[in-house]
Amino acid sequence: MEIKLKHITKAFPGDPKKNIPDTIAVKDVSVIIKDGELLGLLGPSGCGKSTTLYMVSGLKTPTEGEIWFGNENVTHLSPEKRGIGLVFQNYALYPHMSVYNNVKYPLSNLKIITTKKENSILYNNKIIELLKNHADEIVEIILSSSYKNRISKDESVRKLVYRFHIVTSMATKLFNMGIHLKNKDEVILFNIKKLEQSNQKILNRLNKLGFKLNDNFEWLDKEGQTIKIKRKLTKDEIDDLVQDVARLVQIDEYLARRPNELSGGQQQRVAIARALVKKPKVLLLDEPLSNLDARLRIQTREEIKRIQKATGITTIFVTHDQEEAMSICDEIVVMKDGVAIQVGKPQEVYNNPINLFVAKFLGTPVVNVFKGNINDNGLFIGEEKILNSKKINVFKDTYVAIRPEGFKLNNTYGVLTLDVKEIITMGKDKTLICEHPLKIEGSIKVIIDSDIDVKIGPNKFDLKENKFYVFDKDRESRLEI
């Protein structure tokens, strides 16, 4: 599902009596999210990213502009009619319900328009297929499911569901047949015959009513046309959807537990499962990892990427953490003060920031910014000429932003002198903590290979051409030099 945001703006009204102006939370944002893409809305708190997400969801209505899902204008469509799955920052799980019931909750009153199908025959045929081809494995699973030296029905059913990807009622029926108790072959033949007779009775009843079934077991009327009906999901259909999505997000072994018995990462996966169980057209994630510790954040964001790729669902991911966005998103939108500053693939935006804000916002450690100037066809930091340039031949004050990995030690011919104050070795890298009189905000961080020999004190460095950028000092816009 492709999503188009066309010049959307969201203004929250002020109070003229108190001289409080309107607040423009989002201003003229236009973005295209391609079908099956994971897009990140990235920016500091208050930049408008969550408001943008809520306009896509339908929880907020744009003051101006349009939102399109494919060829449908959904700008004024209610959330429940948009086909979205929404995951909140705080999970919003029901603590008194099991994980199973939390996941199935959105399906409870869901009505679908579908062809009338004889599911009972499909159900019986699946059991017959299992009995004919997997009887020995079924018996082995049941006999291995014991608790205090007694076979556990609950454990057997859970294992059968997991192994054969069947609904709970089917696994229960297999257990209740008792093929693990005695005379396995006789019990199997008896049950197969019984199921086949049941199928024939169903067919006879349909024939008397003037209906037939096609190869997909859909009802056909007297003209041979399928019959459309609107109905709620059956218990088995709900169970099938819950079990399927639980396997996808890898929470199938926790379905009987309550949310407070799970870790934060597991609870987040439950929330994602609940959003996916209705098979939405669009998945919306509002800072879903902010409540997790550092290790779980990394693990869970990898899970989100895996799930998104497995489902192929168009996804919008809101975060203030640039490392999260860079690691899992196909494209990112960097926002500031309600405006989409730059849109592109994460590495492209990182390598070619459009202005100083984007350069400073992306990257860990943060980019090093120096006061600079352009004069005599060259770029200078203080008295040191770091680059020849013929594109700008007038004096101009600038900011020079250099990525931590953009330095090369060269104490013979280096173009920039830094005063190294501290050396931190971490595995394959060394981080140099440096000072320079024209550095903006804090100390300088330089990352080099750990096998490079560097000493405390003044050192000269060359700069990697694609790892530093020049910005106009007044407008903070990128300069080509």
C-alpha positions as CSV (number, residue, x, y, z in Angstrom):
1,M,0.0,0.0,0.0
2,E,1.6,3.3,-1.1
3,I,0.9,6.3,1.1
4,K,1.0,9.9,-0.1
5,L,1.1,12.9,2.2
6,K,0.2,15.9,0.2
7,H,1.1,19.3,1.8
8,I,-0.4,18.3,5.1
9,T,-0.5,20.9,7.9
10,K,-1.7,20.6,11.5
11,A,-2.5,23.7,13.5
12,F,-3.8,23.6,17.0
13,P,-5.8,26.7,17.8
14,G,-4.6,29.2,20.3
15,D,-6.6,31.6,22.5
16,P,-6.9,35.2,21.1
17,K,-8.3,36.4,24.4
18,K,-5.1,35.4,26.2
19,N,-3.0,36.5,23.2
20,I,-1.9,32.9,22.6
21,P,-1.3,32.2,18.9
22,D,-2.1,29.0,17.0
23,T,0.5,26.3,17.3
24,I,1.7,24.9,13.9
25,A,2.7,21.3,14.8
26,V,3.2,20.1,11.2
27,K,3.8,22.5,8.3
28,D,3.3,21.6,4.6
29,V,4.7,18.1,4.7
30,S,4.7,16.1,1.4
31,V,6.1,12.6,1.5
32,I,5.6,9.4,-0.5
33,I,5.9,6.1,1.4
34,K,6.4,3.3,-1.2
35,D,4.5,0.1,-1.0
36,G,6.2,-2.3,1.4
37,E,8.6,0.3,2.6
38,L,9.6,1.0,6.2
39,L,9.8,4.8,6.6
40,G,11.2,6.5,9.7
41,L,9.9,9.9,11.0
42,L,13.0,11.2,12.9
43,G,13.6,14.3,14.9
44,P,13.8,15.8,18.4
45,S,10.9,16.1,20.8
46,G,8.2,18.5,19.5
47,C,9.3,18.3,15.9
48,G,5.8,17.0,14.7
49,K,6.7,13.4,13.9
50,S,4.0,11.9,16.2
51,T,1.4,14.4,15.0
52,T,2.2,13.3,11.5
53,L,1.7,9.7,12.4
54,Y,-1.6,10.4,14.1
55,M,-2.8,12.2,11.0
56,V,-1.9,9.1,9.0
57,S,-3.8,6.9,11.5
58,G,-6.9,9.1,11.5
59,L,-6.6,10.0,15.2
60,K,-6.0,13.6,14.1
61,T,-7.3,15.4,11.0
62,P,-5.1,17.7,9.0
63,T,-5.9,21.4,9.0
64,E,-4.8,21.4,5.4
65,G,-3.6,18.9,2.8
66,E,-4.6,15.3,1.9
67,I,-3.6,11.8,2.9
68,W,-3.9,9.0,0.3
69,F,-3.7,5.2,0.7
70,G,-3.1,4.0,-2.8
71,N,-5.9,5.5,-4.9
72,E,-8.1,6.3,-2.0
73,N,-8.3,9.7,-0.3
74,V,-8.5,8.9,3.4
75,T,-8.0,12.4,4.8
76,H,-11.4,12.4,6.6
77,L,-11.9,8.6,7.0
78,S,-12.2,7.3,10.5
79,P,-9.3,5.2,11.9
80,E,-11.3,1.9,11.9
81,K,-12.0,2.2,8.2
82,R,-8.4,2.9,7.1
83,G,-7.1,-0.6,7.7
84,I,-4.2,0.4,10.0
85,G,-2.4,-1.3,12.8
86,L,-1.1,1.1,15.5
87,V,1.5,0.3,18.2
88,F,1.9,2.9,21.0
89,Q,4.9,3.7,23.0
90,N,3.4,2.2,26.2
91,Y,2.2,-1.1,24.6
92,A,-1.4,-0.5,25.9
93,L,-2.0,-4.1,26.8
94,Y,-4.8,-5.3,29.0
95,P,-3.2,-6.6,32.2
96,H,-6.1,-8.8,33.2
97,M,-6.1,-10.7,29.9
98,S,-3.8,-13.5,28.7
99,V,-1.5,-12.7,25.8
100,Y,-3.8,-14.8,23.6
101,N,-6.8,-12.7,24.5
102,N,-4.8,-9.5,24.1
103,V,-3.8,-10.4,20.5
104,K,-7.3,-11.7,19.5
105,Y,-9.1,-8.6,21.0
106,P,-9.2,-6.6,17.7
107,L,-10.9,-9.6,16.0
108,S,-13.7,-10.0,18.5
109,N,-16.3,-8.0,16.7
110,L,-14.7,-7.8,13.3
111,K,-17.0,-8.6,10.4
112,I,-15.8,-9.7,7.0
113,I,-17.3,-10.0,3.6
114,T,-16.3,-13.3,2.1
115,T,-17.6,-16.2,0.0
116,K,-19.6,-18.8,1.8
117,K,-17.3,-21.8,2.3
118,E,-17.9,-25.2,3.8
119,N,-15.2,-25.0,6.4
120,S,-16.3,-28.2,8.1
121,I,-15.2,-30.3,5.2
122,L,-11.8,-28.4,5.0
123,Y,-11.4,-29.0,8.8
124,N,-12.2,-32.8,8.5
125,N,-9.9,-33.2,5.5
126,K,-7.0,-31.6,7.4
127,I,-7.5,-34.0,10.3
128,I,-7.7,-37.0,7.8
129,E,-4.4,-35.8,6.2
130,L,-2.7,-35.6,9.6
131,L,-3.9,-39.0,10.6
132,K,-2.8,-40.6,7.3
133,N,0.7,-39.0,7.1
134,H,1.8,-38.0,10.6
135,A,0.2,-40.4,13.1
136,D,3.5,-41.7,14.5
137,E,4.7,-38.1,15.1
138,I,1.4,-37.1,16.7
139,V,1.7,-40.1,19.1
140,E,5.3,-39.2,19.9
141,I,4.4,-35.5,20.7
142,I,1.5,-36.6,23.0
143,L,3.6,-39.2,24.8
144,S,6.4,-36.6,25.3
145,S,4.0,-34.1,26.9
146,S,4.0,-35.1,30.5
147,Y,3.6,-33.4,33.8
148,K,4.3,-35.3,37.1
149,N,4.4,-38.6,35.1
150,R,1.0,-38.0,33.6
151,I,0.3,-36.9,30.0
152,S,-0.7,-33.3,29.9
153,K,-3.5,-32.5,27.5
154,D,-2.7,-28.7,27.5
155,E,0.9,-29.4,26.7
156,S,0.1,-31.9,24.0
157,V,-2.3,-29.4,22.3
158,R,0.2,-26.6,22.5
159,K,2.9,-28.7,20.9
160,L,0.6,-30.0,18.2
161,V,-0.5,-26.5,17.3
162,Y,3.2,-25.4,17.1
163,R,4.3,-28.4,15.1
164,F,1.6,-28.6,12.5
165,H,0.4,-25.0,12.4
166,I,-3.2,-26.0,13.2
167,V,-5.9,-24.4,15.2
168,T,-6.3,-25.3,18.9
169,S,-9.7,-27.1,18.4
170,M,-8.1,-29.4,15.8
171,A,-5.2,-30.2,18.1
172,T,-7.7,-30.9,20.9
173,K,-9.7,-33.3,18.6
174,L,-6.5,-35.2,17.7
175,F,-5.7,-35.6,21.3
176,N,-9.2,-36.7,22.2
177,M,-9.1,-39.5,19.5
178,G,-6.8,-41.4,21.9
179,I,-4.5,-42.8,19.2
180,H,-1.7,-42.7,21.8
181,L,-3.5,-45.1,24.1
182,K,-4.0,-48.4,22.3
183,N,-4.7,-50.0,18.9
184,K,-3.4,-47.0,17.1
185,D,-4.1,-48.3,13.5
186,E,-7.7,-49.3,14.4
187,V,-8.4,-46.0,16.0
188,I,-7.0,-44.1,13.0
189,L,-9.1,-46.1,10.5
190,F,-12.2,-45.7,12.6
191,N,-11.8,-41.9,12.8
192,I,-10.9,-41.5,9.2
193,K,-14.1,-43.4,8.2
194,K,-16.2,-41.3,10.6
195,L,-14.8,-38.0,9.2
196,E,-15.4,-39.2,5.6
197,Q,-19.0,-40.1,6.5
198,S,-19.5,-36.7,8.0
199,N,-18.2,-35.0,4.8
200,Q,-20.6,-37.1,2.7
201,K,-23.6,-36.1,4.9
202,I,-22.7,-32.5,4.5
203,L,-22.6,-32.9,0.7
204,N,-25.9,-34.7,0.6
205,R,-27.5,-32.0,2.7
206,L,-26.2,-29.3,0.3
207,N,-27.5,-31.2,-2.7
208,K,-30.9,-31.4,-1.3
209,L,-30.9,-27.6,-0.7
210,G,-29.8,-27.0,-4.4
211,F,-26.1,-26.0,-3.7
212,K,-22.8,-27.5,-4.8
213,L,-19.2,-26.9,-3.8
214,N,-16.3,-25.9,-6.1
215,D,-12.7,-27.1,-5.7
216,N,-12.1,-24.5,-3.0
217,F,-15.2,-25.8,-1.1
218,E,-17.1,-22.5,-1.7
219,W,-20.9,-22.7,-2.0
220,L,-22.3,-22.4,-5.5
221,D,-25.8,-21.3,-6.2
222,K,-28.1,-22.8,-8.9
223,E,-26.3,-20.6,-11.5
224,G,-22.9,-21.8,-10.4
225,Q,-22.0,-18.5,-8.8
226,T,-20.2,-18.2,-5.4
227,I,-22.3,-16.7,-2.6
228,K,-21.1,-13.6,-0.7
229,I,-21.9,-13.2,2.9
230,K,-21.0,-10.7,5.7
231,R,-20.3,-12.4,9.0
232,K,-18.1,-12.4,12.1
233,L,-15.0,-14.6,12.2
234,T,-15.5,-18.1,13.6
235,K,-13.6,-19.2,16.7
236,D,-11.3,-21.4,14.6
237,E,-10.6,-18.5,12.2
238,I,-9.7,-16.2,15.1
239,D,-7.5,-18.9,16.6
240,D,-5.8,-19.5,13.2
241,L,-5.0,-15.8,12.9
242,V,-3.7,-15.5,16.5
243,Q,-1.5,-18.6,16.2
244,D,-0.2,-17.4,12.8
245,V,0.8,-13.9,14.0
246,A,2.1,-15.3,17.3
247,R,4.5,-17.5,15.3
248,L,5.5,-14.6,13.2
249,V,6.5,-12.4,16.1
250,Q,7.8,-15.4,18.1
251,I,5.5,-15.2,21.1
252,D,3.6,-18.5,20.5
253,E,5.0,-20.0,23.7
254,Y,3.8,-17.1,25.8
255,L,0.1,-17.1,24.7
256,A,-1.2,-18.4,28.1
257,R,0.7,-15.9,30.2
258,R,-0.4,-12.4,31.4
259,P,1.5,-9.3,30.2
260,N,3.1,-8.7,33.6
261,E,4.8,-12.1,33.3
262,L,6.7,-11.0,30.2
263,S,9.8,-8.8,29.6
264,G,9.5,-5.4,28.0
265,G,10.7,-6.8,24.7
266,Q,8.1,-9.6,24.8
267,Q,5.3,-7.2,25.7
268,Q,6.3,-5.0,22.7
269,R,6.0,-8.1,20.4
270,V,2.6,-8.8,21.8
271,A,1.6,-5.2,21.0
272,I,2.9,-5.7,17.4
273,A,1.1,-9.0,17.1
274,R,-2.2,-7.3,18.1
275,A,-1.6,-4.6,15.5
276,L,-0.9,-7.2,12.8
277,V,-3.6,-9.8,13.6
278,K,-6.2,-7.9,11.5
279,K,-3.8,-8.0,8.5
280,P,-3.8,-4.2,8.2
281,K,-2.7,-2.3,5.0
282,V,-0.4,0.0,7.0
283,L,1.5,-0.5,10.3
284,L,2.2,2.6,12.4
285,L,4.8,2.5,15.3
286,D,5.0,5.4,17.7
287,E,8.4,5.3,19.4
288,P,7.9,1.5,20.2
289,L,11.3,1.0,21.7
290,S,11.6,3.9,24.1
291,N,10.7,1.9,27.2
292,L,13.3,-0.8,26.6
293,D,16.8,-1.0,27.9
294,A,19.7,-0.7,25.5
295,R,20.2,-4.4,24.8
296,L,16.5,-5.0,24.3
297,R,16.2,-2.0,22.0
298,I,18.8,-3.5,19.6
299,Q,17.2,-6.9,19.7
300,T,13.6,-5.6,19.3
301,R,14.4,-3.2,16.4
302,E,16.0,-6.2,14.6
303,E,12.7,-8.1,15.2
304,I,10.6,-5.2,13.8
305,K,12.7,-5.2,10.7
306,R,12.3,-9.0,10.3
307,I,8.6,-8.8,10.8
308,Q,8.2,-5.9,8.4
309,K,10.1,-7.7,5.7
310,A,8.2,-11.0,6.3
311,T,4.8,-9.3,6.0
312,G,5.7,-6.8,3.3
313,I,3.5,-4.3,5.1
314,T,4.0,-0.6,4.5
315,T,5.3,0.8,7.9
316,I,5.9,4.2,9.4
317,F,8.2,4.2,12.4
318,V,8.4,7.3,14.7
319,T,11.6,7.7,16.7
320,H,13.9,10.4,18.2
321,D,16.8,7.9,18.1
322,Q,18.7,8.4,14.9
323,E,20.6,5.1,15.4
324,E,17.3,3.2,15.4
325,A,16.1,4.9,12.2
326,M,19.4,4.5,10.5
327,S,19.6,0.8,11.3
328,I,16.1,-0.4,10.2
329,C,14.5,2.1,7.9
330,D,14.4,2.0,4.1
331,E,14.0,5.8,4.1
332,I,13.9,8.5,6.7
333,V,12.3,11.9,7.1
334,V,14.3,14.3,9.3
335,M,11.9,16.7,10.9
336,K,12.4,20.0,12.8
337,D,9.7,22.5,14.0
338,G,7.0,20.6,12.0
339,V,8.9,20.8,8.7
340,A,10.3,17.8,6.8
341,I,13.9,19.0,6.4
342,Q,15.3,16.1,4.4
343,V,13.9,12.9,3.0
344,G,16.0,10.0,1.6
345,K,17.8,6.7,2.3
346,P,19.5,6.8,5.7
347,Q,23.0,6.5,4.5
348,E,22.4,9.1,1.7
349,V,21.1,11.6,4.2
350,Y,24.0,10.8,6.6
351,N,26.5,11.3,3.8
352,N,24.9,14.4,2.2
353,P,23.1,16.5,4.9
354,I,21.2,19.4,3.4
355,N,21.9,21.7,6.4
356,L,23.8,21.9,9.7
357,F,20.8,20.6,11.7
358,V,20.7,17.4,9.8
359,A,24.5,17.0,9.9
360,K,24.4,17.4,13.7
361,F,21.3,15.2,14.3
362,L,22.6,12.2,12.5
363,G,25.7,10.3,13.6
364,T,27.1,8.9,16.8
365,P,29.4,10.4,18.1
366,V,27.9,13.7,16.9
367,V,29.6,15.6,14.1
368,N,32.4,18.0,15.1
369,V,31.6,21.6,14.1
370,F,34.2,24.4,13.7
371,K,34.0,28.0,12.8
372,G,35.6,28.5,9.4
373,N,35.8,30.9,6.5
374,I,36.3,30.9,2.8
375,N,39.0,33.3,1.5
376,D,41.5,33.4,-1.4
377,N,39.8,30.4,-3.1
378,G,40.3,28.3,0.0
379,L,38.5,27.0,3.0
380,F,40.2,27.9,6.4
381,I,39.7,26.9,10.0
382,G,41.7,29.7,11.7
383,E,45.0,30.1,9.9
384,E,45.0,26.6,8.5
385,K,43.9,26.1,4.9
386,I,42.1,22.7,4.9
387,L,40.8,22.8,1.3
388,N,41.4,24.6,-2.0
389,S,38.2,25.9,-3.6
390,K,37.5,27.8,-6.8
391,K,33.7,27.6,-6.5
392,I,33.4,30.5,-4.0
393,N,35.9,33.4,-4.4
394,V,34.5,35.9,-1.9
395,F,35.0,36.0,1.8
396,K,32.3,34.1,3.7
397,D,32.0,33.0,7.3
398,T,31.1,29.3,7.5
399,Y,30.6,26.3,9.8
400,V,32.8,23.3,8.9
401,A,31.3,20.0,10.1
402,I,33.6,17.0,10.2
403,R,32.5,13.4,11.0
404,P,34.5,11.7,13.8
405,E,35.6,9.1,11.2
406,G,36.6,11.8,8.8
407,F,40.2,12.4,10.2
408,K,43.5,10.8,9.0
409,L,46.5,11.2,11.2
410,N,49.4,12.9,9.3
411,N,51.8,14.7,11.5
412,T,54.0,15.6,8.6
413,Y,51.6,17.3,6.1
414,G,48.3,17.3,7.9
415,V,46.0,20.3,7.2
416,L,44.4,20.7,10.6
417,T,46.0,20.7,14.1
418,L,44.1,19.3,17.0
419,D,45.2,19.1,20.6
420,V,44.7,15.5,21.7
421,K,43.8,15.4,25.4
422,E,42.7,11.7,25.9
423,I,42.9,8.4,24.0
424,I,40.3,5.8,24.5
425,T,40.9,2.4,22.9
426,M,37.8,0.2,22.2
427,G,38.4,-2.9,20.2
428,K,39.3,-2.0,16.6
429,D,39.0,1.7,17.1
430,K,40.6,4.5,19.1
431,T,38.5,7.6,20.1
432,L,40.6,10.7,20.5
433,I,39.2,13.4,22.7
434,C,40.7,16.7,21.3
435,E,40.4,20.5,21.7
436,H,40.5,23.3,19.2
437,P,39.9,27.0,19.8
438,L,37.3,27.3,17.0
439,K,35.3,24.2,17.9
440,I,31.6,24.8,18.5
441,E,30.1,23.1,21.6
442,G,32.2,20.7,23.7
443,S,35.2,18.6,22.9
444,I,36.2,17.1,19.5
445,K,35.9,13.3,19.0
446,V,38.1,11.6,16.4
447,I,37.8,7.9,15.5
448,I,40.8,6.1,14.0
449,D,42.1,2.5,13.8
450,S,43.4,1.2,17.1
451,D,46.7,0.2,15.6
452,I,47.6,3.8,14.7
453,D,50.2,5.3,17.0
454,V,49.1,8.7,18.3
455,K,50.4,10.8,21.2
456,I,48.9,13.2,23.7
457,G,49.3,16.8,22.6
458,P,49.2,18.6,19.2
459,N,48.7,16.3,16.2
460,K,48.1,17.1,12.5
461,F,45.3,15.5,10.6
462,D,44.2,15.2,6.9
463,L,40.5,15.2,6.2
464,K,38.5,12.6,4.2
465,E,36.8,14.4,1.3
466,N,33.4,12.8,1.7
467,K,33.3,13.2,5.6
468,F,33.2,16.9,6.0
469,Y,30.7,19.6,5.0
470,V,30.6,23.4,4.8
471,F,27.6,25.4,5.8
472,D,26.7,29.1,5.5
473,K,27.1,30.6,8.9
474,D,23.9,32.7,8.7
475,R,21.4,30.3,7.1
476,E,23.2,27.1,8.1
477,S,22.5,25.8,4.6
478,R,25.0,23.5,2.7
479,L,27.6,25.1,0.5
480,E,29.2,23.4,-2.4
481,I,32.9,24.3,-2.5
